[in-house]
Amino acid sequence: MNALRRAWEAEHGSGSVVGLAPSAVAAQVLADDLGIGTENTAKWWQNHLIHGTTFEAGQLVIIDEASLAGTLSLDRLTHLAQAASAKVLLVGDYAQLQSVDAGGAFAMVARDRADTPELVDVHRFTHAWEKTASLELRHGHTRAIEIYLAHQRITDGDAEAMTDTAYNAWRADRDAGLTSVLIAETHEDVTALNRRARADLILNKTLIPDREVELRDGTAAGVGDTIITRRNNRNLRTMAGRDWVRNGDIWTITAVGDDGTITIARDYGTSTTIRDDGTIRARRRGRRFGGSIVLPASYVAEHVDLGYAVTAYRAQGITTDTAHVLVEPTSTRETFYVAMSRGRHANHAYVMLDRADDHAQPHPGDDPHATARSVLYGVLQHSGTELSAHETIVAEQDQWGSIAQLTAEYETIAAAAQHDRWATLVRGSGLTDEQAESAIESEAFGPLTAELRRAEANHHDVDALLPRLVTARGFGDADDIAAVLHYRVERATARPAGSGRTRKPPRLIAGLIPSAHGVIDAEMRAALDEREELIEARADVALDVALTGNVPWTKALGVQPNDRHRAAAWRRAARVVAAYRDRYRVTDDAPLGASPESAAQKVDAARARAALRQATDIATAPSVTRPQVRTEPQSRRL
């Protein structure tokens, strides 16, 4: 950016580059990089309204951290620049956290323009593998999870254990003299960690609690504590007047006054005296001398927090030696990506398995069988990026027309339509009345009926099968009869019915979803048939879009043969792979993505893998030349 500024000024003269950023802290970082004065976008717009500040012809307006800029702000600034014949350069990472206002404009522009330059070399990390892994996280590729697992950067467990582990690792790094950041998802967790960190510093005599002040979140702070200022205030300046308090700045307290004021400081080489009038003094973290700023008690009580632990939003833009990240199932791809790219030498994730997941995605973190892999898979599939209005419409249409959504609807309708049938089957299977009603009322009855539907799609005679499974063994020690029956049906119908030439292909929608049979209700049947047609159509579209766009995963399918019959067989197999990716939201370049976690996905993955092999075999098989039949005249044949 500095080289760009010098090149532009060489052509257009001094002062021809204007630096802006959405926050005061980001603007200061840009100022340090460019070597010119900069401003945050809100303040610049205020100056425009009050003082008439505007752009000039030939100026280059650099807006850094543009993903954090609101759409309205960008629209105002670009309109003024266009009117003045100035050029606007938006700089940022659209995969990081975005504006708290209406946003999405930067990401839309970056994706829609064919000439958007993108930096691809990563310089922050010590380890080469982590450079690659961070880019995989950025794009939401789930294979990144395997990379971090292979390098032992991911730990999982219950929330309490993970909090302890992350905190102790962070503290060990700090004690070793490393700069380290502890990142949590919620403000409540951040506050709890800050309290714990301060208590430990007091216990080991690093902090001597003498005079203290109460902060915004109810915690206390004193000399030596690390704090964060939460509000811009240009009236709170250093003694030399060259710097002021910004939202998001991290400081160290150097003095506390009698009336609850504190003093903070930056390193500009200025000297100050510590006043004993209720102020507190603090210094910018990592600096030893000068630049003290006095914070009044009112500001301290309303706009200052402890700064040992932070959220991902506060962490964005900082660089440390190590980072320790607490991950909940509710995390988004953007927060995880930002948090896991702060540390130069190491970034560690501590995944909580016992927290509920409200993503409404097909990989819930509150699954009793959840693992770090399954939770992180859901996190990477859950983008929290705000879209523009146009992109929102497209995304909603895509979401509600996806195979994942249509399959969920199909299975819900099938469960309702077949409930009475399966309940009648259970009651007549040989169970006692009490056992039958217990199974029907169980939460496992839904999975049992889904398994019966799958078995029937594989041509098993479930009306004869279920009574045999009931009489094969008793239920005296069973806590949940429906769950036991589900297990027995699953084991007994793992393979399709029949063998050899008598084996019929399973009745599957798009090669994956078992179709529902025996539905008598006309409306239910119509609803199921409609969704079946939509799923099949979606699979066709998904494959066509991937092939037309030459998407990397399609290379594994091989080239579609020219022969009409082989081409049709190749396409049927390829559709199954496309349907699997759409159902499980696979975005990796690998055809089937990461290893499946749930039992249902494992079954579908096996079908998709078989289809992939079939497509490859068809594509690589040598072409068969059909013999030419020579037709002779009737007289010669006679």
Buried (B, 14 or more C-beta within 10 A) or exposed (E): BEEBBEEBBEEBEEEBBBBBBBBBBBBBBBBEBBEBEBBBBBBBBEEBEEEEBBBEEBBBBBBBBBBBBBBBBBEBBBEBBEEBEBBBBBBBBBBBBBBEEBBBBBBBBBEEEEEEEEEEEBEEBEEEEBBEBBBBBBBBBBBBBBBBBEEEBBBBBEBEBBBEBBBEBBBEBBEEEBBBBBBBBEEEBBBBBBBBBBEBBBEEEEBEBEBBBBBBBEBEBBBBBBBBBBBBBEEBBBBBEEBBBBBBBBBBBBBBBEEBBBBBBBBBEBEBEBBEEBBBBBBBBEBEBBBBBBBBBEBBBEBBBBBBBBBBBBBBBBEBBBBBBBBBBBBBBBBBBBBBBBBBBBBBBBBBBBBEBEBEBBBBBEBEEBBBBBBBBBBBBBBBBBBBEEBEEEBEEEEEBBBBBBBBBBBEBBBEBBBEBBBEBBBEBBBEEEBBBBBBEBEBBBBBBBBBBBBBBBBBEBBEBBBEBBEEEEBEEBEBBBBBBBBBBBEBBEEBBEEEEEEEEBBBBBBBBBBBEEBEEEEBBEBBEBBBEBBBEBBBEBBEEBBEEEEEBBEBBBEBBEBEEBBEBBBBBBBBBBBBBBBBBBBBBBBBBBBBBBEBBEBBBEBBBEBBEBBBEBBEEEEEEEEEEEEEEEEEEE
